[in-house]
């Protein structure tokens, strides 16, 4: 599980882009401004959520997301590493398939 974390300045920039760019207006709500004023309580709620729902079997990974490029690279690297650790293999060949001709 990944929690993408952006800082308050990056959030401000992204919200401003949504206001300035008509093609991004659909992403913006006036309620975003009210929520932004509650930054600290939201951060505390996120911390509580992460603490309450992170387990050894399904831990949260907090990913710094101010830079979309770095965010994507970090997630891709983590997913790749975790998949490699599973040591996945193709199932063994079925001997009944050897020489089988499908009509």
PyMOL CGO cylinders between C-alpha atoms (Angstrom):
from pymol import cmd
from pymol.cgo import CYLINDER

trace = [
    CYLINDER, 0.00, 0.00, 0.00, 1.32, 3.40, -0.92, 0.3, 1, 1, 1, 1, 1, 1,
    CYLINDER, 1.32, 3.40, -0.92, 0.41, 6.72, 0.65, 0.3, 1, 1, 1, 1, 1, 1,
    CYLINDER, 0.41, 6.72, 0.65, 1.46, 9.54, -1.66, 0.3, 1, 1, 1, 1, 1, 1,
    CYLINDER, 1.46, 9.54, -1.66, 2.48, 12.52, 0.43, 0.3, 1, 1, 1, 1, 1, 1,
    CYLINDER, 2.48, 12.52, 0.43, 2.73, 16.03, -0.96, 0.3, 1, 1, 1, 1, 1, 1,
    CYLINDER, 2.73, 16.03, -0.96, 3.82, 19.01, 1.09, 0.3, 1, 1, 1, 1, 1, 1,
    CYLINDER, 3.82, 19.01, 1.09, 1.73, 22.14, 1.64, 0.3, 1, 1, 1, 1, 1, 1,
    CYLINDER, 1.73, 22.14, 1.64, 3.65, 24.24, -0.91, 0.3, 1, 1, 1, 1, 1, 1,
    CYLINDER, 3.65, 24.24, -0.91, 3.30, 21.60, -3.63, 0.3, 1, 1, 1, 1, 1, 1,
    CYLINDER, 3.30, 21.60, -3.63, -0.40, 21.31, -2.82, 0.3, 1, 1, 1, 1, 1, 1,
    CYLINDER, -0.40, 21.31, -2.82, -0.73, 25.09, -3.15, 0.3, 1, 1, 1, 1, 1, 1,
    CYLINDER, -0.73, 25.09, -3.15, 0.99, 25.01, -6.57, 0.3, 1, 1, 1, 1, 1, 1,
    CYLINDER, 0.99, 25.01, -6.57, -1.20, 22.19, -7.84, 0.3, 1, 1, 1, 1, 1, 1,
    CYLINDER, -1.20, 22.19, -7.84, -4.38, 23.88, -6.66, 0.3, 1, 1, 1, 1, 1, 1,
    CYLINDER, -4.38, 23.88, -6.66, -3.30, 27.13, -8.32, 0.3, 1, 1, 1, 1, 1, 1,
    CYLINDER, -3.30, 27.13, -8.32, -2.64, 25.25, -11.58, 0.3, 1, 1, 1, 1, 1, 1,
    CYLINDER, -2.64, 25.25, -11.58, -6.17, 23.89, -11.42, 0.3, 1, 1, 1, 1, 1, 1,
    CYLINDER, -6.17, 23.89, -11.42, -7.54, 27.41, -11.02, 0.3, 1, 1, 1, 1, 1, 1,
    CYLINDER, -7.54, 27.41, -11.02, -5.35, 28.89, -13.78, 0.3, 1, 1, 1, 1, 1, 1,
    CYLINDER, -5.35, 28.89, -13.78, -5.79, 26.14, -16.39, 0.3, 1, 1, 1, 1, 1, 1,
    CYLINDER, -5.79, 26.14, -16.39, -9.35, 25.80, -17.74, 0.3, 1, 1, 1, 1, 1, 1,
    CYLINDER, -9.35, 25.80, -17.74, -8.68, 22.18, -18.72, 0.3, 1, 1, 1, 1, 1, 1,
    CYLINDER, -8.68, 22.18, -18.72, -8.06, 21.40, -15.03, 0.3, 1, 1, 1, 1, 1, 1,
    CYLINDER, -8.06, 21.40, -15.03, -11.10, 23.18, -13.59, 0.3, 1, 1, 1, 1, 1, 1,
    CYLINDER, -11.10, 23.18, -13.59, -12.88, 19.84, -13.27, 0.3, 1, 1, 1, 1, 1, 1,
    CYLINDER, -12.88, 19.84, -13.27, -10.26, 18.81, -10.68, 0.3, 1, 1, 1, 1, 1, 1,
    CYLINDER, -10.26, 18.81, -10.68, -10.93, 21.83, -8.48, 0.3, 1, 1, 1, 1, 1, 1,
    CYLINDER, -10.93, 21.83, -8.48, -13.58, 22.42, -5.86, 0.3, 1, 1, 1, 1, 1, 1,
    CYLINDER, -13.58, 22.42, -5.86, -13.97, 25.49, -3.65, 0.3, 1, 1, 1, 1, 1, 1,
    CYLINDER, -13.97, 25.49, -3.65, -14.05, 22.98, -0.80, 0.3, 1, 1, 1, 1, 1, 1,
    CYLINDER, -14.05, 22.98, -0.80, -10.36, 22.29, -1.55, 0.3, 1, 1, 1, 1, 1, 1,
    CYLINDER, -10.36, 22.29, -1.55, -9.57, 25.70, -0.06, 0.3, 1, 1, 1, 1, 1, 1,
    CYLINDER, -9.57, 25.70, -0.06, -11.47, 24.94, 3.14, 0.3, 1, 1, 1, 1, 1, 1,
    CYLINDER, -11.47, 24.94, 3.14, -9.75, 21.57, 3.48, 0.3, 1, 1, 1, 1, 1, 1,
    CYLINDER, -9.75, 21.57, 3.48, -6.36, 23.19, 2.87, 0.3, 1, 1, 1, 1, 1, 1,
    CYLINDER, -6.36, 23.19, 2.87, -6.90, 25.44, 5.89, 0.3, 1, 1, 1, 1, 1, 1,
    CYLINDER, -6.90, 25.44, 5.89, -7.11, 22.27, 7.99, 0.3, 1, 1, 1, 1, 1, 1,
    CYLINDER, -7.11, 22.27, 7.99, -3.67, 20.95, 6.94, 0.3, 1, 1, 1, 1, 1, 1,
    CYLINDER, -3.67, 20.95, 6.94, -2.45, 19.94, 10.42, 0.3, 1, 1, 1, 1, 1, 1,
    CYLINDER, -2.45, 19.94, 10.42, -5.62, 18.09, 11.51, 0.3, 1, 1, 1, 1, 1, 1,
    CYLINDER, -5.62, 18.09, 11.51, -5.60, 16.21, 8.19, 0.3, 1, 1, 1, 1, 1, 1,
    CYLINDER, -5.60, 16.21, 8.19, -1.94, 15.28, 8.66, 0.3, 1, 1, 1, 1, 1, 1,
    CYLINDER, -1.94, 15.28, 8.66, -2.73, 13.95, 12.13, 0.3, 1, 1, 1, 1, 1, 1,
    CYLINDER, -2.73, 13.95, 12.13, -5.67, 11.98, 10.74, 0.3, 1, 1, 1, 1, 1, 1,
    CYLINDER, -5.67, 11.98, 10.74, -3.41, 10.47, 8.05, 0.3, 1, 1, 1, 1, 1, 1,
    CYLINDER, -3.41, 10.47, 8.05, -0.85, 9.48, 10.70, 0.3, 1, 1, 1, 1, 1, 1,
    CYLINDER, -0.85, 9.48, 10.70, -3.59, 7.85, 12.77, 0.3, 1, 1, 1, 1, 1, 1,
    CYLINDER, -3.59, 7.85, 12.77, -4.94, 6.01, 9.73, 0.3, 1, 1, 1, 1, 1, 1,
    CYLINDER, -4.94, 6.01, 9.73, -1.50, 4.75, 8.71, 0.3, 1, 1, 1, 1, 1, 1,
    CYLINDER, -1.50, 4.75, 8.71, -0.70, 3.60, 12.23, 0.3, 1, 1, 1, 1, 1, 1,
    CYLINDER, -0.70, 3.60, 12.23, -4.05, 1.84, 12.62, 0.3, 1, 1, 1, 1, 1, 1,
    CYLINDER, -4.05, 1.84, 12.62, -4.05, 0.07, 9.24, 0.3, 1, 1, 1, 1, 1, 1,
    CYLINDER, -4.05, 0.07, 9.24, -0.40, -0.79, 8.65, 0.3, 1, 1, 1, 1, 1, 1,
    CYLINDER, -0.40, -0.79, 8.65, 0.41, -4.41, 9.42, 0.3, 1, 1, 1, 1, 1, 1,
    CYLINDER, 0.41, -4.41, 9.42, 3.43, -6.66, 8.95, 0.3, 1, 1, 1, 1, 1, 1,
    CYLINDER, 3.43, -6.66, 8.95, 1.48, -8.44, 6.21, 0.3, 1, 1, 1, 1, 1, 1,
    CYLINDER, 1.48, -8.44, 6.21, 0.27, -5.23, 4.52, 0.3, 1, 1, 1, 1, 1, 1,
    CYLINDER, 0.27, -5.23, 4.52, 2.42, -2.27, 5.55, 0.3, 1, 1, 1, 1, 1, 1,
    CYLINDER, 2.42, -2.27, 5.55, 2.00, 1.25, 4.27, 0.3, 1, 1, 1, 1, 1, 1,
    CYLINDER, 2.00, 1.25, 4.27, 4.86, 2.85, 2.38, 0.3, 1, 1, 1, 1, 1, 1,
    CYLINDER, 4.86, 2.85, 2.38, 4.77, 6.65, 2.51, 0.3, 1, 1, 1, 1, 1, 1,
    CYLINDER, 4.77, 6.65, 2.51, 6.10, 8.02, -0.76, 0.3, 1, 1, 1, 1, 1, 1,
    CYLINDER, 6.10, 8.02, -0.76, 7.21, 11.65, -1.10, 0.3, 1, 1, 1, 1, 1, 1,
    CYLINDER, 7.21, 11.65, -1.10, 5.14, 12.84, -4.07, 0.3, 1, 1, 1, 1, 1, 1,
    CYLINDER, 5.14, 12.84, -4.07, 6.07, 16.49, -4.62, 0.3, 1, 1, 1, 1, 1, 1,
    CYLINDER, 6.07, 16.49, -4.62, 8.01, 15.35, -7.71, 0.3, 1, 1, 1, 1, 1, 1,
    CYLINDER, 8.01, 15.35, -7.71, 5.89, 13.12, -9.92, 0.3, 1, 1, 1, 1, 1, 1,
    CYLINDER, 5.89, 13.12, -9.92, 9.01, 11.75, -11.63, 0.3, 1, 1, 1, 1, 1, 1,
    CYLINDER, 9.01, 11.75, -11.63, 10.66, 10.75, -8.36, 0.3, 1, 1, 1, 1, 1, 1,
    CYLINDER, 10.66, 10.75, -8.36, 7.36, 9.42, -7.01, 0.3, 1, 1, 1, 1, 1, 1,
    CYLINDER, 7.36, 9.42, -7.01, 6.88, 7.19, -10.06, 0.3, 1, 1, 1, 1, 1, 1,
    CYLINDER, 6.88, 7.19, -10.06, 10.48, 5.96, -9.97, 0.3, 1, 1, 1, 1, 1, 1,
    CYLINDER, 10.48, 5.96, -9.97, 10.24, 5.13, -6.27, 0.3, 1, 1, 1, 1, 1, 1,
    CYLINDER, 10.24, 5.13, -6.27, 6.98, 3.21, -6.67, 0.3, 1, 1, 1, 1, 1, 1,
    CYLINDER, 6.98, 3.21, -6.67, 8.21, 1.32, -9.73, 0.3, 1, 1, 1, 1, 1, 1,
    CYLINDER, 8.21, 1.32, -9.73, 11.41, 0.37, -7.90, 0.3, 1, 1, 1, 1, 1, 1,
    CYLINDER, 11.41, 0.37, -7.90, 9.54, -0.79, -4.79, 0.3, 1, 1, 1, 1, 1, 1,
    CYLINDER, 9.54, -0.79, -4.79, 7.07, -2.85, -6.83, 0.3, 1, 1, 1, 1, 1, 1,
    CYLINDER, 7.07, -2.85, -6.83, 9.88, -4.40, -8.89, 0.3, 1, 1, 1, 1, 1, 1,
    CYLINDER, 9.88, -4.40, -8.89, 11.86, -5.29, -5.77, 0.3, 1, 1, 1, 1, 1, 1,
    CYLINDER, 11.86, -5.29, -5.77, 8.85, -6.83, -4.04, 0.3, 1, 1, 1, 1, 1, 1,
    CYLINDER, 8.85, -6.83, -4.04, 7.93, -8.87, -7.10, 0.3, 1, 1, 1, 1, 1, 1,
    CYLINDER, 7.93, -8.87, -7.10, 11.53, -10.12, -7.40, 0.3, 1, 1, 1, 1, 1, 1,
    CYLINDER, 11.53, -10.12, -7.40, 11.46, -11.15, -3.74, 0.3, 1, 1, 1, 1, 1, 1,
    CYLINDER, 11.46, -11.15, -3.74, 8.46, -13.40, -4.46, 0.3, 1, 1, 1, 1, 1, 1,
    CYLINDER, 8.46, -13.40, -4.46, 10.70, -15.52, -6.73, 0.3, 1, 1, 1, 1, 1, 1,
    CYLINDER, 10.70, -15.52, -6.73, 7.78, -16.21, -9.05, 0.3, 1, 1, 1, 1, 1, 1,
    CYLINDER, 7.78, -16.21, -9.05, 8.22, -19.02, -11.59, 0.3, 1, 1, 1, 1, 1, 1,
    CYLINDER, 8.22, -19.02, -11.59, 6.19, -20.41, -14.45, 0.3, 1, 1, 1, 1, 1, 1,
    CYLINDER, 6.19, -20.41, -14.45, 4.38, -23.63, -13.52, 0.3, 1, 1, 1, 1, 1, 1,
    CYLINDER, 4.38, -23.63, -13.52, 6.06, -26.85, -14.71, 0.3, 1, 1, 1, 1, 1, 1,
    CYLINDER, 6.06, -26.85, -14.71, 5.26, -28.09, -18.20, 0.3, 1, 1, 1, 1, 1, 1,
    CYLINDER, 5.26, -28.09, -18.20, 2.35, -30.46, -18.51, 0.3, 1, 1, 1, 1, 1, 1,
    CYLINDER, 2.35, -30.46, -18.51, 3.70, -33.66, -20.12, 0.3, 1, 1, 1, 1, 1, 1,
    CYLINDER, 3.70, -33.66, -20.12, 0.31, -34.28, -21.74, 0.3, 1, 1, 1, 1, 1, 1,
    CYLINDER, 0.31, -34.28, -21.74, 0.86, -31.24, -23.95, 0.3, 1, 1, 1, 1, 1, 1,
    CYLINDER, 0.86, -31.24, -23.95, 4.02, -32.60, -25.59, 0.3, 1, 1, 1, 1, 1, 1,
    CYLINDER, 4.02, -32.60, -25.59, 3.22, -33.32, -29.23, 0.3, 1, 1, 1, 1, 1, 1,
    CYLINDER, 3.22, -33.32, -29.23, -0.46, -32.46, -28.80, 0.3, 1, 1, 1, 1, 1, 1,
    CYLINDER, -0.46, -32.46, -28.80, -2.08, -31.17, -31.97, 0.3, 1, 1, 1, 1, 1, 1,
    CYLINDER, -2.08, -31.17, -31.97, -5.20, -29.08, -31.61, 0.3, 1, 1, 1, 1, 1, 1,
    CYLINDER, -5.20, -29.08, -31.61, -7.76, -29.89, -34.34, 0.3, 1, 1, 1, 1, 1, 1,
]
cmd.load_cgo(trace, "trace")
